[in-house]
């Protein structure tokens, strides 16, 4: 099933959130941008990030499927166009959906394809990379399960992370003790799943609740920032599950293990390929 052509282009201007936990050089020299595919029934896409002022400054992420979240790419600041094309389509193919993002040095952004296939959109999540107090972790939950319109999410025996969290939205960040936790996810009909969650002291995490391809829910944890004061930069972590048919010839995503490697520098075109 191909993606719909002619979907209206959406313009979004985002101020972002100051990334206090970044190293001084990173915060001074550029912004941080990552991409996410959070639409369960949308096929794999190629994602293009192009600087409006310098079209040669381009990042390409190929074969990105449901649940995939890139690590942060360093961008120099200014306005970027983010667009999605069907996986394997030529770069000249009109995008099926796109948005513009105004970035500022020291800020961090996640641009996510969200919603179901028939109502696909791009949204910008504000990433607060402030490190937690000593000996603690910070966690937020991204509700990317289309099978559950709203979820109550809590740590079993610990804090509540979100109540009535709607599909394609995110909770705020919550400070939690580090360790191996059980995430309790309650849907409209009661307990939907209990899922494992591991967080380390000094880490900032986004936890994605996803539809599993075999039914039910699964959870994937992404590191937003670490206790060293740095953010993961340069690769794409893949997700799991989803109901989208994979286009013939496109590259598959291995759950939670395969990575995209981004080569080159901001001076030229950067392309990432699934391995």
PAVEXPA-909765 format. One record per residue: residue in one letter; x, y, z of N, C-alpha, C, CB in turn. Coordinates in steps of 0.02 Angstrom, whole numbers, plus 50000, padded with zeros to 5 digits. Glycine has a CB too. Layout:
% PAVEXPA-909765
aXYZXYZXYZXYZ/...
//
This chain:
% PAVEXPA-909765
x500434994050000500005000050000500445006150000499515000150062/x500355010549952500775016549948500495022149991500825018849876/x500925026850007500695032650045500305037350001501285036250077/x499865041050032499445045549993499845051449967498865047950036/x499745052949902500055058849872499595064749883500205057749796/x499895070549883499505076749885499255078749953498935076149840/x499525075650006499325077650073499565084750086499605072750127/x499145088650117499305095750126499945096650166498725099450160/x500335101550146500945103250182500775107250244501445107050137/x501075105350299500935108550363501545112650384500745103350417/x501445118850403502005122950427501985123550502501985129850395/x502555122250533502585122550606503205126350625502595115450636/x503125131350667503695134950695503735133450769503625142650682/x504325131250790504405128750858504955132450893504535121250858/x504825134550954505335137750994505785132751028505025142251045/x505505126951047505905121651079506025123151152506565120851043/x506415118751182506575119251253507325119251261506255113351293/x507585123751302508295124251313508565117751341508455129951359/x509085115051309509365108751330509915109951381509645104751270/x509715110851444510175112651497510705107351507509805113951562/x510535100951496510995095551511511515094351458510615089451521/x511545098251404512025097151351512715099651371511795100451286/x513225097051337513895099751348513905106851323514425095451312/x514325111251352514335118251330514465119051256514865122051369/x514925115051227515075115751156514465114051114515655111351136/x514105108651133513515106751094512985112051098513245100051119/x512855114651158512325119551166512485125951128512225121051240/x513135127751123513315133951091513325133351015513985136251115/x513495127450990513635126750919513045124750876514165121750911/x512515122050904511975119950861511375117550899512205114550815/x510855115850862510255112950890510285105350879509615115950859/x509825101850913509785094650906509095092750879509915091150973/x509095088450829508475086550795508475079050785508415090250727/x507905075850801507825068750785507135067550756507945064350848/x507065061850723506455060250687506155053850715506595059450611/x505495053350713505145047350738504565045550693504895048450810/x504465038950684503895036350646503435032950696504135031250589/x502865036150710502415033750763501715032550736502395038850820/x501665030750672501015029250642500975021750629500915033250576/x500575018050668500595010650665500445007550598500125007950715/x499995010550558499795007450496500075010850434499045007250491/x500575015250444500895018550388501525014750367501065025950405/x501605013250303502205009650280502845013550294502145008050206/x503395010150281504045013250290504125019350244504615008250277/x504515024150268504615030350232505355032050231504205036050263/x505545036150183506195039550183506075046650208506525039450112/x506475048750256506395055350287506965059950265506355054850364/x506795065750240507285070650217507255076850263507145072650143/x507845079050284507915085250323508365089850283508195083950395/x508105095450259508475099850213508475106950240508155099650142/x509075109850244509135116750265508865121350210509875118450280/x508445126050230508155130750182508705135350154507595134950214/x509165137350196509695142050175510255138550137509975145650234/x510345131950148510885128350115510635121350097511525127950160/x510315120450038510025113950020510535108250019509695114449953/x511185109850014511685104550017511735101550087512375107349995/x511495105150136511475102650205510855098350213511485108550258/x510915091950198510345087350195510495080950234510165085750123/x510015078750273510055072250306509505067850276509965072950384/x509675061750258509195056950231509195050750274509355055250157/x508605048950299508515042750338508075038150296508195044150409/x508335032250279507995027850231507645022050266508505025250181/x507065020250239506705014250263506495014550335507135008250252/x506255020350357506065021250427505355018650438506115028750448/x505285013950484504635010850497504365012550566504685003450490/x503765010250579503415011650641503845009950702502755007850644/x503885014550748504265013650810504985015850806504245006550829/x505215017650747505905019850739505985027050764506145019350666/x506515028250802506685034950826507425036050814506505035850902/x507595041250776508295042550764508615045350828508395047450706/x509265044450834509625048350884509695055450857510325045150900/x509915059850900509915066850880510435068150826510055071350940/x510235072150777510695074750727510845082050745510385074150654/x511465083950742511665090850756511535095050694512405091250778/x511165100350703511035105050647511265111950668510275105050627/x511435115950619511775122350635511295127850656512155124650575/x510655126650651510165131750668509865134750606510475137150711/x509285137850614508935140650557508325136450540509395141150497/x508085137250480507465134050458507625127750417507035138950418/x507275122350433507355115950398506675113550374507695110650444/x506675110350316506085106950291506155099550305505975108350215/x505665096650337505655089450351505095086350310505565087950428/x505255081350269504755078450226504825070850226504815081150154/x504275067450210504255060250206504035058150136503775057250260/x504395053250109504225050150045504165042650055504755051749990/x503785039150013503765031850019504465028950015503315028849963/x504605023850055505275020850056505485018749986505285014850104/x506085020749966506355019049901506175023749845506135012349884/x505745028649859505555033449807506145038049792504935037549829/x506165040549730506685045249710506615051749750506655046649635/x507175055049760507175061349796506755066649762507875063949805/x506645065949697506235070649660505485069449668506415070449586/x505305063849699504595062249709504285067349757504515055049738/x503705070049741503385074749788503265071449855502725077349759/x503425074949909503315071849975502575070949989503625076250030/x502415065750029501725064650048501525069050106501605057350064/x502025071250144501885075650200502535079250217501605071850262/x502495085550238503095089150257502915094650306503425092150194/x503435097250338503345102750385503985106750386503175100250456/x503965112850411504565116850420504675117850495504505123650384/x505305118250513505505118850583506035124250589505765112150612/x505905129250631506385134350646506775132350709506045141250656/x507425131250702507825128850758508255134450785508265123050736/x508415133850849508855138650882509415134850918508465143150932/x510025137450918510575134050952510405132751026511215138150947/x510585126751049510455124951118509795121651131510515130851161/x509365121151079508715118051088508705111151057508165122451055/x508225107051079508165100151054507445098951033508395095051107/x507355095250978506695094150948506635086950925506575099050890/x506025084150931505855077950897505275079350850505675072250949/x505375077850785504835078450736504575071550722505075082050671/x503925070350734503645063650730503065063450681503405061250798/x503065058150640502475056550600501985052850645502665052350538/x501385055550654500925052850703500235051950671500875057450764/x499815048250707499135047050685499085040650644498875052950644/x498485039150623498385033350579498495035450507497675030250589/x498555030550463498725031850393498245036850360498715025350354/x497595036250375497105040550343497105047650370496425037650350/x497475048750424497495055450454498205056950477497005055950514/x498685055350433499395056050450499585063350456499825052550398/x499975064950507500215071750516500905071750546499735075650561/x501215077550547501865078450579501775083150638502385081350529/x502075081250694502045085450753502735086250781501565082450805/x502845091650818503495092950849503435092250924503755099950829/x503855087950953503875086951025504445091151054503955079451043/x504305094651108504825098451142505215093751187504525104351183/x505865093351177506285088751216506665092751269506785084951170/x506525091251331506865094551387507415089751411506365096151446/x508035091351394508595086951409508935088551475509105087451353/x508595092351518508875093851584508995087351622508395098451623/x509595086551649509755080451685509385080251752510515079951696/x509245074151777508885073451840509345074951899508585066351847/x509045075451959509465076052019509915069852026509025076852082/x510445070552064510925065052073510575058752097511475067052122/x510725053152065510445046752086509745045452061510455046252160/x509485049752018508795048951993508795048551916508365054852017/x508205047251889508095047151816507495051551800507975039851790/x507455053551737506865057251713506575053351654507055064551692/x505905052651655505555048551605504935052151581505375041551635/x504805051751516504155053651489503905047951445504205060451448/x503265047851432502965042551392502655045651329502425038651432/x502795042551272502495044451209501965039151193503025045051151/x501335041251188500775036651176500695035751100500115039251209/x500975030251075500965029051002500575022750985501675028450975/x500095020951028499665015051015498995017350989499585010851080/x498855015850926498215017750897497655013250922498255017450821/x497815007250948497305002650971496995004851037497594995650979/x497335009451072497085011951136497025019551131497555009851195/x496425022251126496345029451117496615033551176495625031151106/x496575030651237496835034051296497145028851342496285038151333/x497675030751376498015026151422498175029751487498655023451390/x498115025951542498395027951606499045024051615497885026651666/x499585027551629500245024451630500575025951696500675027051571/x500805020651729501125021451794501665016151803500605020951851/x502115017451850502615012551870502305008451927503285015951893/x502295001851919501994997551970502364998552036502024990051948/x501995000952086502285002352151502645009052153502754996952169/x502575012952100502925019452096502465024852072503535018952051/x502745030052042502345035952023501915034751961502795041752011/x501395038751955500985039051894501335043451843500265041551909/x501415041051782501755044851730501275048851686502165040251687/x500655046551682500165050051642499475047251650500365049951569/x498965051451647498265049351653497885051751591497945052151718/x497475047251563497085048951502497535051651447496535053951519/x498095048351436498575050551385498315048351317499285047551398/x498135053151275497825051651211498345049351160497455057851184/x498115045451111498535043151056498865049151022498125039151004/x499515048451007499915053450972500055059551016499555055650909/x500065058551082500265063851128500805061151175499655066651168/x501085065551215501615063551261501485066451330502295065851234/x501725063051381501695065651448502275070551459501715059951501/x502255073951515502835077751536503355073051565502645083151587/x503945075651581504465071651612504335071051686505155074751599/x504445064951713504365063451784505025060851812503785058351795/x505205063051870505815060551903505645054051940506105065751953/x506025048751926505905042151956506565039351979505565037351906/x506555034752028507175031352047507405026751991507065027352112/x508055025751983508295021151932508155013851951509045022051920/x508185009451901508085002351915507684998851862507755001451982/x507514992651876507094988551832506384988951857507354981151830/x505944991951817505264993251838504774989351795505115000651835/x504164988751819503604986351779503144992151764503224980551815/x503064993451700502624998851678501914996151672502875001951611/x501454999051708500754996951705500385001651657500424997051776/x500054998651607499705002551556498975000451557500015001451485/x498535005051576497815003751581497455007351524497535005851649/x497045003551487496655006451433495935007551454496675002051373/x495505008851405494805010351420494445004351449494455012851358/x494684998251435494364992151459494724989151519494324987051403/x495174992951549495544990351607496274989251589495234983851632/x496594984751625497304983451615497444981151544497564978151665/x497854985051508498024983251439498674979351436498084989551397/x499154980951479499794977451478500214979351539500184979151413/x500654974851558501204976551603501844975251564501174972251670/x502284980151562502854980051518503484981851556502754984851459/x504054978651540504674980051576504964986851557505184974651562/x505264990151607505574996651597506214996951639505085002451616/x506764998451607507404999151641507685006151629507904993651618/x507835009751682508135016351677508725016751724507615021951692/x509225020651704509825021351744509875028251775510445019951701/x510235028651830510335035051864510685039951817510755034151929/x510435046151817510735051351776510465051751705511455050551773/x510005047151687509755046951619509095050551610509675039851597/x508975052951550508335055951529508065051651473508415063551507/x507445049251479507175044151433506505046251405507125037451469/x506385044051342505715043951313505515036651306505695047751244/x504945034851334504685028051331504105027951282504475025351402/x504165024051229503645023651178503195017651191503955023251107/x502545018751197502065013351201501805012251130501475014951251/x501915006251103501775004751032501294998951026502425003150995/x500944998650971500554992750953501034987250930500024994250897/x500954981250956501364975650935501054972250875501464970650993/x501474969750829501214966750768500814960450781501794965050722/x500914957250838500544951250856499924952650898500994946350893/x499774959050907499224961050950499494963251018498724955450958/x499114967151054499344969551118499814975451111499684964051156/x500194976751164500624982551166501344980451179500394987551220/x501804984751160502504983851177502784990651195502914980651118/x503374990751225503674997051247504394997151223503624997951324/x504615003051200505305004051179505555010251215505355004851102/x506165009851242506455015351280507005018551240506725012951348/x506995025251236507515028951201507865033651250507215032951141/x508525034151245508905038651288508895045651257509635036151298/x508655050551294508665057451271509315060851290508075061351301/x509555059551350510185062451374510465057851429510085069751401/x511115058451440511455054051489511805058251541511955049351453/x512035054851594512325058251651512975061851634512455053351707/x513285060151578513895063551557513755070651532514235059651503/x513105072351525512925078851499512915079151423513395084051524/x512895073351391512885073151319512245069851296513495069551291/x512095070551231511515067251202511765062351149511025072351171/x511415056751138511615052151085511525055451017511205045551089/x512055055450977512035058750913512265053950858512485065050913/x511885053650803512155050750743511865044350717512825049750753/x511385041250750511115035050723510365034650734511465028950754/x510055029650704509345028650711509205021950744508995029150644/x508825022050798508625015850831507945013750804508615016750908/x507875007450790507255005050760506765002850812507394999450712/x506135002650792505595000850837505354993850825505025005650831/x504744992550847504464985850841503714986350829504604981550904/x503444981050799502724980650792502454984750735502394982850855/x501814986550740501484990250688501104985650642501984994250648/x500624988550606500194984550562500284986350489499484985550581/x500754990850473500834993050404501144987550362501254999450400/x500894986850300501224982350253501874985450231500764980850191/x502404981450225503054984050205503094983950129503624980050237/x503244989650098503274989750025503804984949999503424996850000/x503664981749941504144977049912504794980649898503864973949848/x505354977449917506004980249905506254984849959506004983849841/x505824986650007506054991050060506424986950112505464994850092/x506834990350152507224986950202506834986150266507874990550215/x506844980350296506474979150358506824981950418506354971650367/x506444982850473506724985150535506754979350584506314991050564/x507314978250615507374973050666507234976150733508064969650665/x506804973050772506544976150833507094977750881506034971550866/x507154984250896507584986550950508324985250941507374983551012/x508564982850882509264980850878509634984050820509304973550872/x509324984550761509684987050703509784994550708509304985350638/x510304997250677510445004350683510605007250615511015005650732/x510425013750608510625017550548511255021450566510055022450524/x511735021650520512345025350532512355031350486512975020950522/x512405037250514512415043350475513145045250461512045049050511/x513325045950398514015047450380514075054650358514255042750325/x514675057350365514815064050341514705069350393514405065550280/x514725075650372514645081250416514125085950388515315084950426/x513975091350426513485096150404513695099650340513345101150458/x514315099250322514545102750262514245099850198515295102550258/x513995093850199513735090750140513145086350155514255086850105/x512945082250106512365077950111512525072150158512155075250042/x512075070550203512155064950249511595059950236512145067250323/x511785053750225511295048550211511385042950261511375045950138/x510825040550288510835034950334510495029050301510505036650402/x510775023250307510465017250277510385011850329510895014650218/x509825008350326509705002850373510164997050357508965000650371/x510414993950411510824987950403510474982150435511514988950433/
//
